[in-house]
């Protein structure tokens, strides 16, 4: 994390070319089938809250550093028309109004996830995907009431990963929950619990038609209550490798790849390309 944050570790020119090649091959393969494609990068927590890092690390950080994600975004703007959704600017703006990440956990809260979802829908609207009218923020009630962070028995949920690593139980002060208002369509969601995060999650909205498929890590799972506003079914697959047979069978309108910044930093695009073997 330190080497990536400080910009010590960098992509080579070949690395950037490999990413471009993989993403454009995916986009072309999907476009032939009438499917839109987006790459979304969710930022690391320290990218949004550098002021929370240790003073020694801030002093050691070069003032004009360039991270791997900075490199990649700049390279793709110059060399490709592939849609890249870098969520850092939108979340930096949103955090001026409310916390966008949990305090005791690596993940964003539901408000931060909503900001990411909103950027995706705006990007799909620009690509003229039908039904992509963004849902306004005021269609939800934002709350951090403790009752929203309890299990069915009313006991507090102690599932914060960073606190668990420290071996402590801490109340989550930045747990913002987005409760849908009465104007939103009712969604049916399935999210595996416990250690079953690698199983497929999905959300269904019977009155809608089209389908989206998202290849993702745990950050995208926070989008379940939001994607149902636009698709009849949204399926969430773990993790980053395309399933060409499943995409061909399901015929989605949209395919999205979501990476956490730290995962994007270390993922090998050539390995993904070999595993996928798109026909």
Residue pairs with C-beta under 8 A, 6 or more apart in sequence:
1 44
1 46
1 262
2 8
2 57
3 9
4 67
4 68
4 262
4 265
5 44
5 46
5 47
5 50
5 53
5 57
5 61
5 67
6 57
6 60
6 61
6 62
6 65
7 61
7 62
7 65
7 66
7 67
7 70
9 68
9 265
10 66
10 68
10 71
11 19
11 68
11 71
11 72
11 75
15 269
16 71
16 72
16 75
16 79
18 269
18 270
19 72
19 76
19 269
20 75
20 76
20 79
20 80
20 82
21 269
21 273
22 269
22 270
22 272
22 273
23 39
23 76
23 80
23 82
23 269
24 80
24 82
25 273
25 278
26 37
26 242
26 255
26 257
26 276
26 278
27 37
27 82
29 244
29 278
30 36
30 37
30 247
30 255
31 37
33 247
33 248
33 251
34 253
35 247
35 251
35 252
35 253
35 254
35 255
36 124
36 127
36 129
36 253
36 254
36 255
37 82
37 83
37 254
37 255
37 256
37 257
38 83
38 85
38 120
38 123
38 124
38 254
38 255
38 256
38 257
39 82
39 83
39 84
39 85
39 256
39 257
39 259
40 85
40 87
40 116
40 119
40 120
40 220
40 256
40 257
40 258
40 259
41 69
41 84
41 85
41 86
41 87
41 258
41 259
41 260
41 261
41 264
42 87
42 108
42 116
42 219
42 220
42 258
42 259
42 260
42 261
43 69
43 87
43 88
43 91
43 261
44 260
44 261
44 262
45 101
45 106
46 52
46 53
47 67
47 69
47 88
47 261
48 88
48 91
48 92
48 95
48 100
48 101
49 95
49 101
50 58
50 61
68 264
68 265
69 86
69 88
69 261
69 264
69 265
72 84
72 264
73 84
73 86
76 82
76 84
77 84
83 123
83 127
85 119
85 120
85 123
87 115
87 116
87 119
90 115
90 116
90 118
90 119
91 100
91 108
91 112
91 115
91 116
94 100
94 111
94 112
94 115
98 111
98 142
98 176
99 109
99 111
99 112
99 174
99 176
100 108
100 109
100 111
100 112
100 115
101 107
101 108
101 109
101 112
101 174
102 108
102 109
102 160
102 172
102 174
102 175
103 170
103 172
103 173
103 174
104 160
104 162
104 163
104 170
104 172
105 160
105 161
105 162
105 163
105 172
106 161
106 162
107 161
107 218
107 219
107 222
108 116
108 219
108 222
109 174
109 175
109 176
109 177
110 176
110 177
110 178
110 222
110 225
111 142
111 176
111 178
112 176
112 222
113 178
113 219
113 222
113 223
113 226
114 137
114 140
114 178
114 226
116 219
116 222
116 223
117 223
117 226
117 227
118 134
118 135
118 137
120 223
120 256
121 132
121 133
121 134
121 135
121 230
122 132
122 134
124 132
124 230
124 254
125 132
125 133
125 134
129 253
129 254
130 210
130 253
131 208
131 210
131 230
131 231
132 230
135 184
135 226
135 229
138 181
139 180
139 181
139 183
139 184
140 178
140 179
140 180
140 181
140 184
141 178
141 179
141 180
141 181
142 176
142 177
142 178
142 179
143 176
143 177
143 179
144 173
144 174
144 175
144 176
144 177
145 177
146 156
146 171
148 175
148 177
148 179
149 156
149 157
149 172
149 175
149 177
150 156
150 157
151 157
156 171
158 164
158 169
160 170
160 172
163 169
163 170
178 225
178 226
180 225
184 229
185 205
185 207
185 208
185 228
185 229
186 205
187 203
187 204
187 205
187 224
187 225
187 228
187 229
188 203
188 204
188 205
188 206
188 228
189 201
189 202
189 203
189 204
189 224
189 225
189 228
190 201
190 202
190 203
191 201
191 221
191 224
192 198
192 199
192 200
192 201
197 218
197 221
197 238
198 238
198 239
199 238
200 235
200 236
200 237
200 238
201 221
201 224
201 235
201 236
202 224
202 233
202 234
202 235
202 236
203 224
203 225
203 227
203 228
203 231
203 233
203 234
204 228
204 232
204 233
205 228
205 229
205 231
205 232
205 233
206 232
207 232
208 228
208 230
208 231
208 232
209 232
210 230
210 231
210 232
210 252
210 253
210 254
211 231
211 232
211 233
211 234
211 235
211 250
211 251
211 252
211 253
212 227
212 230
212 231
212 233
212 234
212 235
212 252
212 253
212 254
212 255
212 256
213 234
213 235
213 237
213 246
213 247
213 250
213 252
213 254
213 255
213 256
214 220
214 223
214 227
214 234
214 235
214 236
214 237
214 255
214 256
214 257
214 258
215 237
215 239
215 240
215 241
215 242
215 255
215 256
215 257
215 258
216 236
216 237
216 238
216 239
216 240
216 256
216 257
216 258
217 238
217 239
217 240
217 258
217 259
217 260
217 263
218 260
219 258
219 260
220 236
220 256
220 258
221 236
223 234
223 236
224 234
224 236
227 234
228 234
231 253
231 254
235 250
237 243
237 246
240 257
240 259
240 263
240 267
240 272
241 272
241 275
241 276
242 255
242 272
242 276
242 278
244 276
244 277
244 278
244 279
247 255
259 267
